[in-house]
Amino acid sequence: MLEKGISGFEVEQTVLFGDVVQNYESDKPYPSKLLLKFVKERPIHVVVARDQENSSCIIITCYLPDPEIWNEDFKT
């Protein structure tokens, strides 16, 4: 996260208010999802899983989506 220049605030905002881009229901040990949020006009992707049993959120990864790979909306 820090190596990529992404702050804890940006990750938190993405987890709390981001749009679901993709659900990964078959991920183990917990289903996960890819979230997108523009924080300070910068797109942030966060993959997060939720442990329902412990009510905890697990950040798998976060990154700045590459505009060479993603469309303008950073969702496709």
N, CA, C, O and CB atoms as a CASP TS submission, in Angstrom:
PFRMAT TS
TARGET T0000
AUTHOR 0000-0000-0000
METHOD Language model
MODEL 1
PARENT N/A
ATOM      1  N   MET     1       0.832  -1.188   0.000  1.00  0.00           N
ATOM      2  CA  MET     1       0.000   0.000   0.000  1.00  0.00           C
ATOM      3  C   MET     1       0.876   1.251   0.000  1.00  0.00           C
ATOM      4  O   MET     1       0.716   2.130  -0.848  1.00  0.00           O
ATOM      5  CB  MET     1      -0.946  -0.002   1.213  1.00  0.00           C
ATOM      6  N   LEU     2       1.790   1.324   0.945  1.00  0.00           N
ATOM      7  CA  LEU     2       2.652   2.499   1.023  1.00  0.00           C
ATOM      8  C   LEU     2       3.600   2.572  -0.161  1.00  0.00           C
ATOM      9  O   LEU     2       3.907   3.662  -0.644  1.00  0.00           O
ATOM     10  CB  LEU     2       3.444   2.490   2.321  1.00  0.00           C
ATOM     11  N   GLU     3       4.070   1.413  -0.638  1.00  0.00           N
ATOM     12  CA  GLU     3       4.943   1.385  -1.815  1.00  0.00           C
ATOM     13  C   GLU     3       4.227   1.928  -3.047  1.00  0.00           C
ATOM     14  O   GLU     3       4.862   2.467  -3.954  1.00  0.00           O
ATOM     15  CB  GLU     3       5.434  -0.042  -2.082  1.00  0.00           C
ATOM     16  N   LYS     4       2.914   1.786  -3.077  1.00  0.00           N
ATOM     17  CA  LYS     4       2.112   2.245  -4.210  1.00  0.00           C
ATOM     18  C   LYS     4       1.610   3.666  -4.011  1.00  0.00           C
ATOM     19  O   LYS     4       0.927   4.212  -4.877  1.00  0.00           O
ATOM     20  CB  LYS     4       0.938   1.313  -4.432  1.00  0.00           C
ATOM     21  N   GLY     5       1.945   4.269  -2.868  1.00  0.00           N
ATOM     22  CA  GLY     5       1.522   5.650  -2.601  1.00  0.00           C
ATOM     23  C   GLY     5       0.050   5.780  -2.256  1.00  0.00           C
ATOM     24  O   GLY     5      -0.561   6.822  -2.495  1.00  0.00           O
ATOM     25  N   ILE     6      -0.521   4.721  -1.696  1.00  0.00           N
ATOM     26  CA  ILE     6      -1.934   4.732  -1.320  1.00  0.00           C
ATOM     27  C   ILE     6      -2.016   4.862   0.201  1.00  0.00           C
ATOM     28  O   ILE     6      -1.398   4.092   0.936  1.00  0.00           O
ATOM     29  CB  ILE     6      -2.673   3.434  -1.822  1.00  0.00           C
ATOM     30  N   SER     7      -2.773   5.829   0.649  1.00  0.00           N
ATOM     31  CA  SER     7      -2.881   6.074   2.091  1.00  0.00           C
ATOM     32  C   SER     7      -3.938   5.189   2.739  1.00  0.00           C
ATOM     33  O   SER     7      -4.818   4.651   2.067  1.00  0.00           O
ATOM     34  CB  SER     7      -3.208   7.540   2.353  1.00  0.00           C
ATOM     35  N   GLY     8      -3.835   5.051   4.039  1.00  0.00           N
ATOM     36  CA  GLY     8      -4.848   4.332   4.801  1.00  0.00           C
ATOM     37  C   GLY     8      -6.211   4.966   4.636  1.00  0.00           C
ATOM     38  O   GLY     8      -7.223   4.269   4.573  1.00  0.00           O
ATOM     39  N   PHE     9      -6.241   6.303   4.565  1.00  0.00           N
ATOM     40  CA  PHE     9      -7.503   7.018   4.361  1.00  0.00           C
ATOM     41  C   PHE     9      -8.145   6.604   3.042  1.00  0.00           C
ATOM     42  O   PHE     9      -9.354   6.378   2.990  1.00  0.00           O
ATOM     43  CB  PHE     9      -7.272   8.542   4.386  1.00  0.00           C
ATOM     44  N   GLU    10      -7.354   6.500   1.975  1.00  0.00           N
ATOM     45  CA  GLU    10      -7.892   6.117   0.670  1.00  0.00           C
ATOM     46  C   GLU    10      -8.450   4.692   0.689  1.00  0.00           C
ATOM     47  O   GLU    10      -9.503   4.426   0.109  1.00  0.00           O
ATOM     48  CB  GLU    10      -6.808   6.238  -0.403  1.00  0.00           C
ATOM     49  N   VAL    11      -7.750   3.794   1.349  1.00  0.00           N
ATOM     50  CA  VAL    11      -8.233   2.414   1.461  1.00  0.00           C
ATOM     51  C   VAL    11      -9.528   2.383   2.264  1.00  0.00           C
ATOM     52  O   VAL    11     -10.493   1.728   1.870  1.00  0.00           O
ATOM     53  CB  VAL    11      -7.163   1.506   2.125  1.00  0.00           C
ATOM     54  N   GLU    12      -9.547   3.087   3.378  1.00  0.00           N
ATOM     55  CA  GLU    12     -10.741   3.126   4.221  1.00  0.00           C
ATOM     56  C   GLU    12     -11.941   3.689   3.460  1.00  0.00           C
ATOM     57  O   GLU    12     -13.035   3.130   3.534  1.00  0.00           O
ATOM     58  CB  GLU    12     -10.477   3.963   5.476  1.00  0.00           C
ATOM     59  N   GLN    13     -11.749   4.774   2.739  1.00  0.00           N
ATOM     60  CA  GLN    13     -12.843   5.372   1.971  1.00  0.00           C
ATOM     61  C   GLN    13     -13.356   4.415   0.898  1.00  0.00           C
ATOM     62  O   GLN    13     -14.559   4.341   0.646  1.00  0.00           O
ATOM     63  CB  GLN    13     -12.386   6.684   1.327  1.00  0.00           C
ATOM     64  N   THR    14     -12.441   3.689   0.273  1.00  0.00           N
ATOM     65  CA  THR    14     -12.828   2.731  -0.763  1.00  0.00           C
ATOM     66  C   THR    14     -13.630   1.582  -0.167  1.00  0.00           C
ATOM     67  O   THR    14     -14.640   1.167  -0.736  1.00  0.00           O
ATOM     68  CB  THR    14     -11.589   2.189  -1.485  1.00  0.00           C
ATOM     69  N   VAL    15     -13.188   1.072   0.967  1.00  0.00           N
ATOM     70  CA  VAL    15     -13.905  -0.028   1.616  1.00  0.00           C
ATOM     71  C   VAL    15     -15.285   0.435   2.090  1.00  0.00           C
ATOM     72  O   VAL    15     -16.272  -0.284   1.931  1.00  0.00           O
ATOM     73  CB  VAL    15     -13.087  -0.580   2.807  1.00  0.00           C
ATOM     74  N   LEU    16     -15.350   1.609   2.658  1.00  0.00           N
ATOM     75  CA  LEU    16     -16.621   2.097   3.206  1.00  0.00           C
ATOM     76  C   LEU    16     -17.613   2.557   2.140  1.00  0.00           C
ATOM     77  O   LEU    16     -18.818   2.336   2.266  1.00  0.00           O
ATOM     78  CB  LEU    16     -16.356   3.230   4.152  1.00  0.00           C
ATOM     79  N   PHE    17     -17.095   3.204   1.083  1.00  0.00           N
ATOM     80  CA  PHE    17     -17.995   3.869   0.137  1.00  0.00           C
ATOM     81  C   PHE    17     -17.789   3.476  -1.325  1.00  0.00           C
ATOM     82  O   PHE    17     -18.418   4.052  -2.213  1.00  0.00           O
ATOM     83  CB  PHE    17     -17.833   5.339   0.263  1.00  0.00           C
ATOM     84  N   GLY    18     -16.922   2.508  -1.582  1.00  0.00           N
ATOM     85  CA  GLY    18     -16.612   2.131  -2.956  1.00  0.00           C
ATOM     86  C   GLY    18     -17.723   1.360  -3.638  1.00  0.00           C
ATOM     87  O   GLY    18     -18.579   0.759  -2.988  1.00  0.00           O
ATOM     88  N   ASP    19     -17.692   1.390  -4.958  1.00  0.00           N
ATOM     89  CA  ASP    19     -18.625   0.621  -5.785  1.00  0.00           C
ATOM     90  C   ASP    19     -18.054  -0.771  -6.026  1.00  0.00           C
ATOM     91  O   ASP    19     -16.850  -0.929  -6.225  1.00  0.00           O
ATOM     92  CB  ASP    19     -18.901   1.342  -7.137  1.00  0.00           C
ATOM     93  N   VAL    20     -18.916  -1.767  -6.008  1.00  0.00           N
ATOM     94  CA  VAL    20     -18.486  -3.138  -6.295  1.00  0.00           C
ATOM     95  C   VAL    20     -18.294  -3.272  -7.803  1.00  0.00           C
ATOM     96  O   VAL    20     -19.221  -3.058  -8.584  1.00  0.00           O
ATOM     97  CB  VAL    20     -19.528  -4.189  -5.764  1.00  0.00           C
ATOM     98  N   VAL    21     -17.073  -3.630  -8.195  1.00  0.00           N
ATOM     99  CA  VAL    21     -16.749  -3.856  -9.602  1.00  0.00           C
ATOM    100  C   VAL    21     -16.952  -5.332  -9.940  1.00  0.00           C
ATOM    101  O   VAL    21     -17.468  -5.673 -11.004  1.00  0.00           O
ATOM    102  CB  VAL    21     -15.288  -3.416  -9.912  1.00  0.00           C
ATOM    103  N   GLN    22     -16.539  -6.200  -9.019  1.00  0.00           N
ATOM    104  CA  GLN    22     -16.614  -7.638  -9.258  1.00  0.00           C
ATOM    105  C   GLN    22     -16.733  -8.370  -7.928  1.00  0.00           C
ATOM    106  O   GLN    22     -16.054  -8.032  -6.958  1.00  0.00           O
ATOM    107  CB  GLN    22     -15.376  -8.133 -10.046  1.00  0.00           C
ATOM    108  N   ASN    23     -17.598  -9.372  -7.894  1.00  0.00           N
ATOM    109  CA  ASN    23     -17.701 -10.261  -6.733  1.00  0.00           C
ATOM    110  C   ASN    23     -16.951 -11.545  -7.036  1.00  0.00           C
ATOM    111  O   ASN    23     -17.051 -12.081  -8.140  1.00  0.00           O
ATOM    112  CB  ASN    23     -19.191 -10.559  -6.375  1.00  0.00           C
ATOM    113  N   TYR    24     -16.208 -12.035  -6.069  1.00  0.00           N
ATOM    114  CA  TYR    24     -15.480 -13.296  -6.185  1.00  0.00           C
ATOM    115  C   TYR    24     -16.026 -14.249  -5.126  1.00  0.00           C
ATOM    116  O   TYR    24     -15.379 -14.514  -4.113  1.00  0.00           O
ATOM    117  CB  TYR    24     -13.929 -13.085  -6.019  1.00  0.00           C
ATOM    118  N   GLU    25     -17.217 -14.753  -5.381  1.00  0.00           N
ATOM    119  CA  GLU    25     -17.938 -15.587  -4.415  1.00  0.00           C
ATOM    120  C   GLU    25     -17.226 -16.896  -4.094  1.00  0.00           C
ATOM    121  O   GLU    25     -17.393 -17.440  -3.003  1.00  0.00           O
ATOM    122  CB  GLU    25     -19.312 -15.888  -4.935  1.00  0.00           C
ATOM    123  N   SER    26     -16.437 -17.403  -5.029  1.00  0.00           N
ATOM    124  CA  SER    26     -15.784 -18.700  -4.811  1.00  0.00           C
ATOM    125  C   SER    26     -14.420 -18.566  -4.134  1.00  0.00           C
ATOM    126  O   SER    26     -13.767 -19.579  -3.886  1.00  0.00           O
ATOM    127  CB  SER    26     -15.621 -19.425  -6.134  1.00  0.00           C
ATOM    128  N   ASP    27     -13.972 -17.348  -3.828  1.00  0.00           N
ATOM    129  CA  ASP    27     -12.694 -17.178  -3.128  1.00  0.00           C
ATOM    130  C   ASP    27     -12.738 -17.864  -1.770  1.00  0.00           C
ATOM    131  O   ASP    27     -13.770 -17.877  -1.099  1.00  0.00           O
ATOM    132  CB  ASP    27     -12.358 -15.681  -2.959  1.00  0.00           C
ATOM    133  N   LYS    28     -11.625 -18.423  -1.384  1.00  0.00           N
ATOM    134  CA  LYS    28     -11.499 -19.125  -0.102  1.00  0.00           C
ATOM    135  C   LYS    28     -10.371 -18.485   0.702  1.00  0.00           C
ATOM    136  O   LYS    28      -9.389 -18.052   0.100  1.00  0.00           O
ATOM    137  CB  LYS    28     -11.230 -20.653  -0.316  1.00  0.00           C
ATOM    138  N   PRO    29     -10.456 -18.404   1.990  1.00  0.00           N
ATOM    139  CA  PRO    29     -11.495 -18.965   2.826  1.00  0.00           C
ATOM    140  C   PRO    29     -12.751 -18.094   2.915  1.00  0.00           C
ATOM    141  O   PRO    29     -13.755 -18.524   3.484  1.00  0.00           O
ATOM    142  CB  PRO    29     -10.953 -19.196   4.192  1.00  0.00           C
ATOM    143  N   TYR    30     -12.713 -16.870   2.358  1.00  0.00           N
ATOM    144  CA  TYR    30     -13.884 -15.985   2.412  1.00  0.00           C
ATOM    145  C   TYR    30     -14.153 -15.411   1.029  1.00  0.00           C
ATOM    146  O   TYR    30     -13.212 -15.112   0.294  1.00  0.00           O
ATOM    147  CB  TYR    30     -13.674 -14.840   3.444  1.00  0.00           C
ATOM    148  N   PRO    31     -15.417 -15.252   0.663  1.00  0.00           N
ATOM    149  CA  PRO    31     -15.724 -14.551  -0.585  1.00  0.00           C
ATOM    150  C   PRO    31     -15.144 -13.133  -0.527  1.00  0.00           C
ATOM    151  O   PRO    31     -15.070 -12.518   0.537  1.00  0.00           O
ATOM    152  CB  PRO    31     -17.268 -14.508  -0.835  1.00  0.00           C
ATOM    153  N   SER    32     -14.741 -12.640  -1.679  1.00  0.00           N
ATOM    154  CA  SER    32     -14.171 -11.293  -1.714  1.00  0.00           C
ATOM    155  C   SER    32     -14.816 -10.481  -2.825  1.00  0.00           C
ATOM    156  O   SER    32     -15.628 -10.990  -3.598  1.00  0.00           O
ATOM    157  CB  SER    32     -12.643 -11.350  -1.910  1.00  0.00           C
ATOM    158  N   LYS    33     -14.439  -9.207  -2.892  1.00  0.00           N
ATOM    159  CA  LYS    33     -14.953  -8.343  -3.943  1.00  0.00           C
ATOM    160  C   LYS    33     -13.929  -7.273  -4.268  1.00  0.00           C
ATOM    161  O   LYS    33     -13.129  -6.868  -3.423  1.00  0.00           O
ATOM    162  CB  LYS    33     -16.290  -7.706  -3.528  1.00  0.00           C
ATOM    163  N   LEU    34     -13.975  -6.827  -5.513  1.00  0.00           N
ATOM    164  CA  LEU    34     -13.154  -5.722  -5.978  1.00  0.00           C
ATOM    165  C   LEU    34     -13.984  -4.454  -5.883  1.00  0.00           C
ATOM    166  O   LEU    34     -15.087  -4.379  -6.424  1.00  0.00           O
ATOM    167  CB  LEU    34     -12.644  -5.960  -7.433  1.00  0.00           C
ATOM    168  N   LEU    35     -13.444  -3.455  -5.189  1.00  0.00           N
ATOM    169  CA  LEU    35     -14.132  -2.179  -4.998  1.00  0.00           C
ATOM    170  C   LEU    35     -13.377  -1.072  -5.716  1.00  0.00           C
ATOM    171  O   LEU    35     -12.161  -1.140  -5.891  1.00  0.00           O
ATOM    172  CB  LEU    35     -14.275  -1.849  -3.497  1.00  0.00           C
ATOM    173  N   LEU    36     -14.119  -0.054  -6.126  1.00  0.00           N
ATOM    174  CA  LEU    36     -13.547   1.132  -6.768  1.00  0.00           C
ATOM    175  C   LEU    36     -14.090   2.379  -6.096  1.00  0.00           C
ATOM    176  O   LEU    36     -15.289   2.497  -5.845  1.00  0.00           O
ATOM    177  CB  LEU    36     -13.858   1.153  -8.287  1.00  0.00           C
ATOM    178  N   LYS    37     -13.200   3.294  -5.813  1.00  0.00           N
ATOM    179  CA  LYS    37     -13.602   4.602  -5.286  1.00  0.00           C
ATOM    180  C   LYS    37     -12.630   5.633  -5.820  1.00  0.00           C
ATOM    181  O   LYS    37     -11.418   5.420  -5.838  1.00  0.00           O
ATOM    182  CB  LYS    37     -13.633   4.614  -3.716  1.00  0.00           C
ATOM    183  N   PHE    38     -13.187   6.766  -6.258  1.00  0.00           N
ATOM    184  CA  PHE    38     -12.348   7.899  -6.624  1.00  0.00           C
ATOM    185  C   PHE    38     -12.153   8.726  -5.362  1.00  0.00           C
ATOM    186  O   PHE    38     -13.106   9.305  -4.840  1.00  0.00           O
ATOM    187  CB  PHE    38     -12.986   8.755  -7.789  1.00  0.00           C
ATOM    188  N   VAL    39     -10.938   8.779  -4.879  1.00  0.00           N
ATOM    189  CA  VAL    39     -10.596   9.544  -3.683  1.00  0.00           C
ATOM    190  C   VAL    39      -9.682  10.674  -4.136  1.00  0.00           C
ATOM    191  O   VAL    39      -8.607  10.442  -4.689  1.00  0.00           O
ATOM    192  CB  VAL    39      -9.906   8.641  -2.577  1.00  0.00           C
ATOM    193  N   LYS    40     -10.128  11.890  -3.893  1.00  0.00           N
ATOM    194  CA  LYS    40      -9.387  13.068  -4.372  1.00  0.00           C
ATOM    195  C   LYS    40      -9.132  12.952  -5.871  1.00  0.00           C
ATOM    196  O   LYS    40      -8.045  13.257  -6.360  1.00  0.00           O
ATOM    197  CB  LYS    40      -8.042  13.223  -3.608  1.00  0.00           C
ATOM    198  N   GLU    41     -10.162  12.502  -6.588  1.00  0.00           N
ATOM    199  CA  GLU    41     -10.162  12.370  -8.049  1.00  0.00           C
ATOM    200  C   GLU    41      -9.203  11.303  -8.570  1.00  0.00           C
ATOM    201  O   GLU    41      -8.904  11.266  -9.764  1.00  0.00           O
ATOM    202  CB  GLU    41      -9.812  13.687  -8.670  1.00  0.00           C
ATOM    203  N   ARG    42      -8.724  10.444  -7.691  1.00  0.00           N
ATOM    204  CA  ARG    42      -7.798   9.382  -8.081  1.00  0.00           C
ATOM    205  C   ARG    42      -8.496   8.041  -7.882  1.00  0.00           C
ATOM    206  O   ARG    42      -9.024   7.780  -6.801  1.00  0.00           O
ATOM    207  CB  ARG    42      -6.468   9.452  -7.255  1.00  0.00           C
ATOM    208  N   PRO    43      -8.511   7.168  -8.922  1.00  0.00           N
ATOM    209  CA  PRO    43      -9.172   5.872  -8.769  1.00  0.00           C
ATOM    210  C   PRO    43      -8.335   4.930  -7.902  1.00  0.00           C
ATOM    211  O   PRO    43      -7.120   4.818  -8.066  1.00  0.00           O
ATOM    212  CB  PRO    43      -9.430   5.237 -10.146  1.00  0.00           C
ATOM    213  N   ILE    44      -9.013   4.266  -6.988  1.00  0.00           N
ATOM    214  CA  ILE    44      -8.371   3.283  -6.117  1.00  0.00           C
ATOM    215  C   ILE    44      -9.158   1.987  -6.231  1.00  0.00           C
ATOM    216  O   ILE    44     -10.386   1.991  -6.143  1.00  0.00           O
ATOM    217  CB  ILE    44      -8.303   3.783  -4.626  1.00  0.00           C
ATOM    218  N   HIS    45      -8.453   0.877  -6.425  1.00  0.00           N
ATOM    219  CA  HIS    45      -9.058  -0.453  -6.383  1.00  0.00           C
ATOM    220  C   HIS    45      -8.619  -1.130  -5.096  1.00  0.00           C
ATOM    221  O   HIS    45      -7.443  -1.092  -4.734  1.00  0.00           O
ATOM    222  CB  HIS    45      -8.659  -1.307  -7.635  1.00  0.00           C
ATOM    223  N   VAL    46      -9.562  -1.746  -4.412  1.00  0.00           N
ATOM    224  CA  VAL    46      -9.278  -2.532  -3.209  1.00  0.00           C
ATOM    225  C   VAL    46     -10.015  -3.853  -3.334  1.00  0.00           C
ATOM    226  O   VAL    46     -11.206  -3.884  -3.645  1.00  0.00           O
ATOM    227  CB  VAL    46      -9.703  -1.768  -1.901  1.00  0.00           C
ATOM    228  N   VAL    47      -9.300  -4.944  -3.091  1.00  0.00           N
ATOM    229  CA  VAL    47      -9.932  -6.250  -3.002  1.00  0.00           C
ATOM    230  C   VAL    47     -10.047  -6.562  -1.515  1.00  0.00           C
ATOM    231  O   VAL    47      -9.062  -6.537  -0.778  1.00  0.00           O
ATOM    232  CB  VAL    47      -9.113  -7.365  -3.783  1.00  0.00           C
ATOM    233  N   VAL    48     -11.267  -6.853  -1.095  1.00  0.00           N
ATOM    234  CA  VAL    48     -11.556  -7.042   0.318  1.00  0.00           C
ATOM    235  C   VAL    48     -12.403  -8.297   0.522  1.00  0.00           C
ATOM    236  O   VAL    48     -13.269  -8.621  -0.290  1.00  0.00           O
ATOM    237  CB  VAL    48     -12.273  -5.808   0.894  1.00  0.00           C
ATOM    238  N   ALA    49     -12.133  -8.994   1.625  1.00  0.00           N
ATOM    239  CA  ALA    49     -12.939 -10.153   2.014  1.00  0.00           C
ATOM    240  C   ALA    49     -13.546  -9.857   3.377  1.00  0.00           C
ATOM    241  O   ALA    49     -13.029  -9.047   4.146  1.00  0.00           O
ATOM    242  CB  ALA    49     -12.082 -11.474   2.046  1.00  0.00           C
ATOM    243  N   ARG    50     -14.642 -10.525   3.654  1.00  0.00           N
ATOM    244  CA  ARG    50     -15.317 -10.303   4.939  1.00  0.00           C
ATOM    245  C   ARG    50     -15.500 -11.631   5.653  1.00  0.00           C
ATOM    246  O   ARG    50     -16.084 -12.571   5.113  1.00  0.00           O
ATOM    247  CB  ARG    50     -16.690  -9.602   4.737  1.00  0.00           C
ATOM    248  N   ASP    51     -14.991 -11.691   6.872  1.00  0.00           N
ATOM    249  CA  ASP    51     -15.183 -12.849   7.731  1.00  0.00           C
ATOM    250  C   ASP    51     -16.455 -12.590   8.528  1.00  0.00           C
ATOM    251  O   ASP    51     -16.435 -11.859   9.518  1.00  0.00           O
ATOM    252  CB  ASP    51     -13.936 -13.099   8.674  1.00  0.00           C
ATOM    253  N   GLN    52     -17.552 -13.185   8.098  1.00  0.00           N
ATOM    254  CA  GLN    52     -18.848 -12.969   8.742  1.00  0.00           C
ATOM    255  C   GLN    52     -18.851 -13.439  10.194  1.00  0.00           C
ATOM    256  O   GLN    52     -19.499 -12.840  11.051  1.00  0.00           O
ATOM    257  CB  GLN    52     -19.944 -13.688   7.967  1.00  0.00           C
ATOM    258  N   GLU    53     -18.123 -14.511  10.456  1.00  0.00           N
ATOM    259  CA  GLU    53     -18.103 -15.083  11.803  1.00  0.00           C
ATOM    260  C   GLU    53     -17.506 -14.111  12.824  1.00  0.00           C
ATOM    261  O   GLU    53     -18.011 -13.993  13.940  1.00  0.00           O
ATOM    262  CB  GLU    53     -17.311 -16.390  11.806  1.00  0.00           C
ATOM    263  N   ASN    54     -16.436 -13.420  12.443  1.00  0.00           N
ATOM    264  CA  ASN    54     -15.766 -12.486  13.346  1.00  0.00           C
ATOM    265  C   ASN    54     -16.118 -11.031  13.061  1.00  0.00           C
ATOM    266  O   ASN    54     -15.633 -10.125  13.740  1.00  0.00           O
ATOM    267  CB  ASN    54     -14.275 -12.668  13.252  1.00  0.00           C
ATOM    268  N   SER    55     -16.960 -10.809  12.062  1.00  0.00           N
ATOM    269  CA  SER    55     -17.314  -9.448  11.628  1.00  0.00           C
ATOM    270  C   SER    55     -16.069  -8.617  11.343  1.00  0.00           C
ATOM    271  O   SER    55     -15.992  -7.447  11.719  1.00  0.00           O
ATOM    272  CB  SER    55     -18.172  -8.751  12.694  1.00  0.00           C
ATOM    273  N   SER    56     -15.105  -9.226  10.680  1.00  0.00           N
ATOM    274  CA  SER    56     -13.884  -8.503  10.342  1.00  0.00           C
ATOM    275  C   SER    56     -13.740  -8.386   8.833  1.00  0.00           C
ATOM    276  O   SER    56     -14.264  -9.194   8.066  1.00  0.00           O
ATOM    277  CB  SER    56     -12.656  -9.201  10.944  1.00  0.00           C
ATOM    278  N   CYS    57     -13.027  -7.373   8.444  1.00  0.00           N
ATOM    279  CA  CYS    57     -12.782  -7.064   7.041  1.00  0.00           C
ATOM    280  C   CYS    57     -11.296  -7.303   6.772  1.00  0.00           C
ATOM    281  O   CYS    57     -10.444  -6.826   7.521  1.00  0.00           O
ATOM    282  CB  CYS    57     -13.202  -5.584   6.689  1.00  0.00           C
ATOM    283  N   ILE    58     -10.988  -8.038   5.710  1.00  0.00           N
ATOM    284  CA  ILE    58      -9.609  -8.379   5.383  1.00  0.00           C
ATOM    285  C   ILE    58      -9.255  -7.739   4.047  1.00  0.00           C
ATOM    286  O   ILE    58      -9.856  -8.054   3.020  1.00  0.00           O
ATOM    287  CB  ILE    58      -9.404  -9.925   5.334  1.00  0.00           C
ATOM    288  N   ILE    59      -8.283  -6.846   4.067  1.00  0.00           N
ATOM    289  CA  ILE    59      -7.817  -6.218   2.836  1.00  0.00           C
ATOM    290  C   ILE    59      -6.854  -7.189   2.162  1.00  0.00           C
ATOM    291  O   ILE    59      -5.819  -7.539   2.729  1.00  0.00           O
ATOM    292  CB  ILE    59      -7.130  -4.830   3.117  1.00  0.00           C
ATOM    293  N   ILE    60      -7.194  -7.618   0.964  1.00  0.00           N
ATOM    294  CA  ILE    60      -6.346  -8.544   0.211  1.00  0.00           C
ATOM    295  C   ILE    60      -5.250  -7.769  -0.511  1.00  0.00           C
ATOM    296  O   ILE    60      -4.067  -8.091  -0.400  1.00  0.00           O
ATOM    297  CB  ILE    60      -7.187  -9.365  -0.800  1.00  0.00           C
ATOM    298  N   THR    61      -5.658  -6.747  -1.248  1.00  0.00           N
ATOM    299  CA  THR    61      -4.701  -5.893  -1.960  1.00  0.00           C
ATOM    300  C   THR    61      -5.371  -4.573  -2.303  1.00  0.00           C
ATOM    301  O   THR    61      -6.596  -4.447  -2.276  1.00  0.00           O
ATOM    302  CB  THR    61      -4.172  -6.590  -3.249  1.00  0.00           C
ATOM    303  N   CYS    62      -4.542  -3.600  -2.622  1.00  0.00           N
ATOM    304  CA  CYS    62      -5.044  -2.319  -3.130  1.00  0.00           C
ATOM    305  C   CYS    62      -4.040  -1.821  -4.157  1.00  0.00           C
ATOM    306  O   CYS    62      -2.841  -2.077  -4.051  1.00  0.00           O
ATOM    307  CB  CYS    62      -5.253  -1.265  -1.969  1.00  0.00           C
ATOM    308  N   TYR    63      -4.550  -1.107  -5.149  1.00  0.00           N
ATOM    309  CA  TYR    63      -3.669  -0.619  -6.210  1.00  0.00           C
ATOM    310  C   TYR    63      -4.346   0.504  -6.976  1.00  0.00           C
ATOM    311  O   TYR    63      -5.553   0.720  -6.871  1.00  0.00           O
ATOM    312  CB  TYR    63      -3.280  -1.762  -7.169  1.00  0.00           C
ATOM    313  N   LEU    64      -3.540   1.209  -7.745  1.00  0.00           N
ATOM    314  CA  LEU    64      -4.030   2.233  -8.666  1.00  0.00           C
ATOM    315  C   LEU    64      -4.252   1.534 -10.002  1.00  0.00           C
ATOM    316  O   LEU    64      -3.296   1.047 -10.606  1.00  0.00           O
ATOM    317  CB  LEU    64      -3.015   3.455  -8.800  1.00  0.00           C
ATOM    318  N   PRO    65      -5.499   1.473 -10.476  1.00  0.00           N
ATOM    319  CA  PRO    65      -5.751   0.764 -11.731  1.00  0.00           C
ATOM    320  C   PRO    65      -5.035   1.424 -12.905  1.00  0.00           C
ATOM    321  O   PRO    65      -5.025   2.647 -13.042  1.00  0.00           O
ATOM    322  CB  PRO    65      -7.250   0.699 -12.008  1.00  0.00           C
ATOM    323  N   ASP    66      -4.446   0.596 -13.734  1.00  0.00           N
ATOM    324  CA  ASP    66      -3.684   1.051 -14.896  1.00  0.00           C
ATOM    325  C   ASP    66      -4.647   1.467 -16.006  1.00  0.00           C
ATOM    326  O   ASP    66      -5.433   0.640 -16.468  1.00  0.00           O
ATOM    327  CB  ASP    66      -2.717  -0.059 -15.396  1.00  0.00           C
ATOM    328  N   PRO    67      -4.606   2.730 -16.445  1.00  0.00           N
ATOM    329  CA  PRO    67      -5.514   3.175 -17.513  1.00  0.00           C
ATOM    330  C   PRO    67      -5.246   2.487 -18.857  1.00  0.00           C
ATOM    331  O   PRO    67      -6.071   2.565 -19.768  1.00  0.00           O
ATOM    332  CB  PRO    67      -5.399   4.680 -17.689  1.00  0.00           C
ATOM    333  N   GLU    68      -4.101   1.816 -18.983  1.00  0.00           N
ATOM    334  CA  GLU    68      -3.813   1.053 -20.201  1.00  0.00           C
ATOM    335  C   GLU    68      -4.613  -0.255 -20.221  1.00  0.00           C
ATOM    336  O   GLU    68      -4.845  -0.829 -21.285  1.00  0.00           O
ATOM    337  CB  GLU    68      -2.298   0.755 -20.307  1.00  0.00           C
ATOM    338  N   ILE    69      -5.026  -0.715 -19.054  1.00  0.00           N
ATOM    339  CA  ILE    69      -5.735  -1.992 -18.935  1.00  0.00           C
ATOM    340  C   ILE    69      -7.238  -1.781 -18.735  1.00  0.00           C
ATOM    341  O   ILE    69      -8.056  -2.532 -19.265  1.00  0.00           O
ATOM    342  CB  ILE    69      -5.162  -2.809 -17.770  1.00  0.00           C
ATOM    343  N   TRP    70      -7.588  -0.747 -17.961  1.00  0.00           N
ATOM    344  CA  TRP    70      -8.980  -0.489 -17.611  1.00  0.00           C
ATOM    345  C   TRP    70      -9.569   0.600 -18.505  1.00  0.00           C
ATOM    346  O   TRP    70      -8.853   1.487 -18.970  1.00  0.00           O
ATOM    347  CB  TRP    70      -9.096  -0.086 -16.135  1.00  0.00           C
ATOM    348  N   ASN    71     -10.886   0.526 -18.742  1.00  0.00           N
ATOM    349  CA  ASN    71     -11.588   1.586 -19.453  1.00  0.00           C
ATOM    350  C   ASN    71     -11.637   2.841 -18.591  1.00  0.00           C
ATOM    351  O   ASN    71     -11.225   2.812 -17.431  1.00  0.00           O
ATOM    352  CB  ASN    71     -13.014   1.136 -19.840  1.00  0.00           C
ATOM    353  N   GLU    72     -12.135   3.936 -19.142  1.00  0.00           N
ATOM    354  CA  GLU    72     -12.207   5.227 -18.438  1.00  0.00           C
ATOM    355  C   GLU    72     -12.901   5.145 -17.089  1.00  0.00           C
ATOM    356  O   GLU    72     -12.533   5.850 -16.150  1.00  0.00           O
ATOM    357  CB  GLU    72     -12.921   6.233 -19.293  1.00  0.00           C
ATOM    358  N   ASP    73     -13.913   4.277 -16.995  1.00  0.00           N
ATOM    359  CA  ASP    73     -14.674   4.165 -15.752  1.00  0.00           C
ATOM    360  C   ASP    73     -13.944   3.340 -14.688  1.00  0.00           C
ATOM    361  O   ASP    73     -14.376   3.302 -13.536  1.00  0.00           O
ATOM    362  CB  ASP    73     -16.030   3.546 -16.035  1.00  0.00           C
ATOM    363  N   PHE    74     -12.854   2.686 -15.058  1.00  0.00           N
ATOM    364  CA  PHE    74     -12.061   1.820 -14.187  1.00  0.00           C
ATOM    365  C   PHE    74     -12.874   0.665 -13.601  1.00  0.00           C
ATOM    366  O   PHE    74     -12.521   0.095 -12.568  1.00  0.00           O
ATOM    367  CB  PHE    74     -11.462   2.636 -13.064  1.00  0.00           C
ATOM    368  N   LYS    75     -13.981   0.332 -14.294  1.00  0.00           N
ATOM    369  CA  LYS    75     -14.827  -0.787 -13.885  1.00  0.00           C
ATOM    370  C   LYS    75     -14.766  -1.939 -14.889  1.00  0.00           C
ATOM    371  O   LYS    75     -15.101  -3.077 -14.560  1.00  0.00           O
ATOM    372  CB  LYS    75     -16.270  -0.320 -13.718  1.00  0.00           C
ATOM    373  N   THR    76     -14.342  -1.638 -16.101  1.00  0.00           N
ATOM    374  CA  THR    76     -14.274  -2.674 -17.145  1.00  0.00           C
ATOM    375  C   THR    76     -12.915  -2.632 -17.818  1.00  0.00           C
ATOM    376  O   THR    76     -12.651  -3.421 -18.725  1.00  0.00           O
ATOM    377  CB  THR    76     -15.403  -2.485 -18.196  1.00  0.00           C
TER
END
